[in-house]
Amino acid sequence: MDPGMAGGIAGGVVGTMGGLVGTYFGIKNTTRPRERRLAVRLAVALWACLALACGWGLLGPRPWNQLGHLGTLPVLFILPMNRALERARVADSAENAIDSNSSDSPHSF
């Protein structure tokens, strides 16, 4: 095995481990149920798409396997995903504020 191949394998392994750690802490640091459900769904969708792209690039028929890198395009949706998570966070905060106001009311029985 030459140094270039070893570096490529090591880089792929380290990059995947970094992605897994980032996904874990991204989900762990959510504080609200709606936000956590959305974070899990988005993470699963992104990892599945990346796995399909890698599989297609390695196992797809030539010359179509050269298009496997197009499967990484969902990475462009990270910013819209972050906005969706923020909207979920705001919606949960609004629901919690409404719930806490109704239960703190002196007229509630």
C-alpha positions as CSV (number, residue, x, y, z in Angstrom):
1,M,0.0,0.0,0.0
2,D,1.5,3.3,-1.0
3,P,1.4,6.5,1.1
4,G,-1.3,8.1,-1.0
5,M,-3.7,5.2,-0.6
6,A,-3.1,5.0,3.1
7,G,-3.7,8.8,3.5
8,G,-6.9,8.5,1.5
9,I,-8.2,5.7,3.7
10,A,-7.1,7.4,6.9
11,G,-8.7,10.7,5.7
12,G,-12.0,8.9,4.9
13,V,-12.1,7.2,8.2
14,V,-11.3,10.4,10.2
15,G,-13.8,12.4,8.2
16,T,-16.5,9.8,8.8
17,M,-15.8,9.7,12.5
18,G,-15.9,13.5,12.6
19,G,-19.3,13.4,10.9
20,L,-20.6,10.8,13.3
21,V,-19.4,12.8,16.4
22,G,-20.9,16.0,15.0
23,T,-24.2,14.2,14.3
24,Y,-24.3,12.7,17.8
25,F,-23.6,16.0,19.6
26,G,-26.0,17.9,17.2
27,I,-28.8,15.6,18.3
28,K,-27.7,15.5,21.9
29,N,-27.7,19.2,22.3
30,T,-31.3,19.7,21.2
31,T,-33.5,20.7,24.1
32,R,-37.0,20.3,22.8
33,P,-38.9,17.2,21.5
34,R,-39.9,18.7,18.1
35,E,-36.4,20.0,17.5
36,R,-34.9,16.6,18.4
37,R,-37.3,14.6,16.1
38,L,-36.5,17.0,13.2
39,A,-32.7,16.7,13.9
40,V,-32.9,12.9,13.9
41,R,-34.9,12.8,10.6
42,L,-32.6,15.2,8.9
43,A,-29.5,13.4,10.1
44,V,-30.9,10.0,8.9
45,A,-31.8,11.5,5.5
46,L,-28.4,13.1,5.0
47,W,-26.4,10.0,6.1
48,A,-28.6,7.7,3.9
49,C,-28.0,9.9,0.9
50,L,-24.3,10.0,1.5
51,A,-24.2,6.2,1.9
52,L,-26.1,5.7,-1.3
53,A,-23.7,8.1,-3.1
54,C,-20.7,6.1,-1.8
55,G,-22.3,2.8,-2.7
56,W,-23.2,4.0,-6.2
57,G,-19.7,5.4,-6.7
58,L,-18.1,2.1,-5.7
59,L,-20.6,-0.4,-7.1
60,G,-22.4,1.3,-9.9
61,P,-21.8,0.4,-13.5
62,R,-19.3,2.3,-15.6
63,P,-19.5,5.1,-16.7
64,W,-22.5,6.0,-14.5
65,N,-20.6,5.4,-11.3
66,Q,-18.7,8.6,-12.1
67,L,-21.8,10.5,-11.1
68,G,-21.7,9.2,-7.6
69,H,-20.3,12.4,-6.3
70,L,-23.6,14.1,-7.2
71,G,-25.1,12.3,-4.2
72,T,-23.3,14.7,-2.0
73,L,-25.5,17.6,-3.1
74,P,-27.8,17.3,-0.1
75,V,-24.9,18.9,1.8
76,L,-26.1,22.1,0.2
77,F,-29.3,21.8,2.3
78,I,-27.5,22.1,5.6
79,L,-28.3,25.8,5.9
80,P,-32.0,25.3,5.1
81,M,-32.0,22.4,7.6
82,N,-30.6,24.7,10.3
83,R,-33.3,27.2,9.5
84,A,-36.0,24.5,9.9
85,L,-34.5,23.5,13.2
86,E,-34.6,27.1,14.4
87,R,-38.3,27.3,13.4
88,A,-39.0,24.1,15.3
89,R,-37.2,25.6,18.3
90,V,-39.2,28.8,18.1
91,A,-42.5,26.8,17.8
92,D,-41.7,24.7,20.8
93,S,-40.8,27.8,22.8
94,A,-44.1,29.4,21.8
95,E,-46.0,26.3,22.9
96,N,-44.2,26.1,26.2
97,A,-44.9,29.8,26.8
98,I,-48.6,29.3,26.1
99,D,-48.7,26.2,28.3
100,S,-46.9,27.9,31.2
101,N,-49.1,31.0,31.0
102,S,-52.3,28.9,31.1
103,S,-51.2,26.8,34.1
104,D,-50.0,29.9,36.1
105,S,-53.3,31.7,35.7
106,P,-55.0,32.3,39.1
107,H,-58.3,31.4,37.6
108,S,-57.4,27.9,36.5
109,F,-58.9,25.1,38.5
